[in-house]
Amino acid sequence: MPEKDPYQVLGVSRDATEEQVKAAYRELAKKYHPDNYADSPLADVANEKMQEVNAAYDAVLKDLKNRSSDGSQGYQQSYQQGYGGYTNQGGYSGGYRQQQYRQSYSGGYGGFGAYGSSFSDVRRMIQQNRLVEAEELLDGTPSTSRDGEWHFLKGTICYQRGWLDDARNHFSAACQMSPGNPEYRAALNRMSWQGQGGYGAPGSGYRQTSHPGSGMDACNCCGNLLLADCCCECMGGDLIPCC
Amino acid sequence: MFGYIRPAVGQLKVCEYETYRAVYCGICHALKEHFGTLSTLSLNYDFTFAALLGLALRPEFPGYENFTCAAHPLHKRQRVRLEEEVLPYVGGCVVSMAHAKIADNISDSGFLKSSFCRLTLPLTARAEKKAGGKFPALPALCEKMTEDQNRAEQDPSVSLDRSAEASAAALSGMMEALSEDPMNKRILKRFGYLLGRWIYFIDALDDLEDDLKKENFNPFIKRFQLSYPLSAEQKQEVRGYGRELLNITGAEMAAAYELLELKRFKGILDNIVYLGLQQSIDRVFDRADGKKPGEGTEASQSEYPKGRKLL
């Protein structure tokens, strides 16, 4: 792939300030966040995009730093202070990439499948995009041993195929059978959130232009949990039993 | 089944509005050049969106030219200059779909409507043949769509998803061909599938009461065991469910759309994907309630005037 102009990737002009660059990066990171593409057949494309955005962000920040060190002494000092403060926070390069991002990707199917799953073959086939075989294997399961995981996997296949109504019904059945499973819950919550007119995953903050901050921080964490609870309740489940 | 994919005009910039028109007129021009003057009658907004997307994905852009439209001879207008790829292809899609629709109407409708369709059939058949000569994949896609749709409608236990499959697969195939880049093709394939689904469901919701009266096939009638006349609660239930279904499909469309690398027209396309689809849902439900455009509860509280029409 030809090397792309990092400024173009972030969608900022060459004389953008650090603040503008960060804001642009935050928006893109929210948009391509792996939670928004969990179980999607396009997850790998989103992953690639995210890496491209990350590389561009690093390149632009480095460029900004170089540029400012050519400037006057006073400017350089204040800039470096600001920058130091930013890196100490662990900023976005830490927050989004190393923790959430890596985890949710490499964790994905393989991680869960390893824990004594009765459908590890099916999970592997879904991962390899062999949907027809995976579905045949699932449909061969006698109806008495169709548990929460069966419904979750069936729902995932429907979802990948674009059969979103069936997918939601299966995710819902999976959550009813295994109420405590976070994987099934996340899939159902995402669809309930989208059904109410949201985009991406609940709490991803994507397309919520009124809140330029990150999707999940100390302030709106509770709000997001409540929202997730409401979503669960309207689908017959419950996330926070006391409310 | 067409005309649901369009921008929320009030939220377009004036230059974007002009661009949208220029693309619309560009396809009209392509239709006239390649498939005959009469074929321009089958032009619709849904494929204008397809052309916008196709043009947005190309590295090079053909530019605009002035012309005088036969339907509006007093005004000078601008249109996208005819090129060899996107516009003729989208034109081919338009005539192929129009032909499939008319052929389907003949088998489905009453005497009067089917006689009218029988009269137009030879014309659309000719255009469709031309389209097939230019783009050999199109007739096969449409044939498969008609066949598969009939099969789904015969199936007594058909689900909502299954009944949308035929339209979704056809649009998926058509949209996929808008780009040569393998990555874009993959994204367009999913996007087109969801787009076809979205159009199918909104069309089914739009026609619900008509279909109930005439005992035509409609997936929502099957799903909710409806019978004529529809009670107010049933109507609410179907609409609530339908809106959720459309929202979920729309959100997945948006997720795929965001991965495409657009070279231009991002403002217009964003408008259609994020605002236009929502507005179309509102319009369909308002229309079913007998409200005129702009009379909806939201619109009457707006601080803006009703504004201009789309074209």
HADDOCK unambig.tbl for C-alpha pairs under 7 A between the chains (distance, minus, plus):
assign (segid A and resid 46 and name CA) (segid B and resid 259 and name CA) 6.66 0.50 0.50
assign (segid A and resid 162 and name CA) (segid B and resid 194 and name CA) 6.62 0.50 0.50
assign (segid A and resid 163 and name CA) (segid B and resid 161 and name CA) 5.26 0.50 0.50
assign (segid A and resid 165 and name CA) (segid B and resid 161 and name CA) 6.32 0.50 0.50
assign (segid A and resid 165 and name CA) (segid B and resid 245 and name CA) 6.79 0.50 0.50
assign (segid A and resid 166 and name CA) (segid B and resid 161 and name CA) 6.91 0.50 0.50
assign (segid A and resid 191 and name CA) (segid B and resid 248 and name CA) 6.48 0.50 0.50
assign (segid A and resid 194 and name CA) (segid B and resid 247 and name CA) 6.09 0.50 0.50
assign (segid A and resid 194 and name CA) (segid B and resid 248 and name CA) 4.95 0.50 0.50
assign (segid A and resid 194 and name CA) (segid B and resid 251 and name CA) 6.06 0.50 0.50
assign (segid A and resid 195 and name CA) (segid B and resid 244 and name CA) 4.20 0.50 0.50
assign (segid A and resid 195 and name CA) (segid B and resid 245 and name CA) 6.46 0.50 0.50
assign (segid A and resid 195 and name CA) (segid B and resid 247 and name CA) 5.03 0.50 0.50
assign (segid A and resid 195 and name CA) (segid B and resid 248 and name CA) 4.87 0.50 0.50
assign (segid A and resid 196 and name CA) (segid B and resid 244 and name CA) 6.33 0.50 0.50
assign (segid A and resid 196 and name CA) (segid B and resid 247 and name CA) 6.91 0.50 0.50
assign (segid A and resid 197 and name CA) (segid B and resid 247 and name CA) 5.45 0.50 0.50
assign (segid A and resid 199 and name CA) (segid B and resid 251 and name CA) 5.11 0.50 0.50
assign (segid A and resid 200 and name CA) (segid B and resid 251 and name CA) 6.84 0.50 0.50
assign (segid A and resid 200 and name CA) (segid B and resid 255 and name CA) 6.82 0.50 0.50
